[in-house]
Amino acid sequence: METKTFRVPNITCDHCVKTIERELSELEGVASVQADPQTQGVTVEWDGTSLSWEQVRHLLEEIHYPPEDQ
């Protein structure tokens, strides 16, 4: 399992949280997702053998919640 915590600057409300958590949870290999509008942080845990960070990042960009470059 891989885990990454990152910032998504345009998380502003519970709707944003629900959208991010729902969409990422639908990716095969994602074990957990937690988004927090107060810190604008997202933590994703996934199976690194079936899913890459690039795929997670791509989905976030598609749903208009791109992660901040670190």
Stockholm file with secondary structure:
# STOCKHOLM 1.0

chainA/1-70         METKTFRVPNITCDHCVKTIERELSELEGVASVQADPQTQGVTVEWDGTSLSWEQVRHLLEEIHYPPEDQ
#=GR chainA/1-70 SS CEEEEEECTTCCSHHHHHHHHHHHHTSTTEEEEEEETTTTEEEEEECTTTCCHHHHHHHHHHTTCCCCCC
#=GC SS_cons        CEEEEEECTTCCSHHHHHHHHHHHHTSTTEEEEEEETTTTEEEEEECTTTCCHHHHHHHHHHTTCCCCCC
//
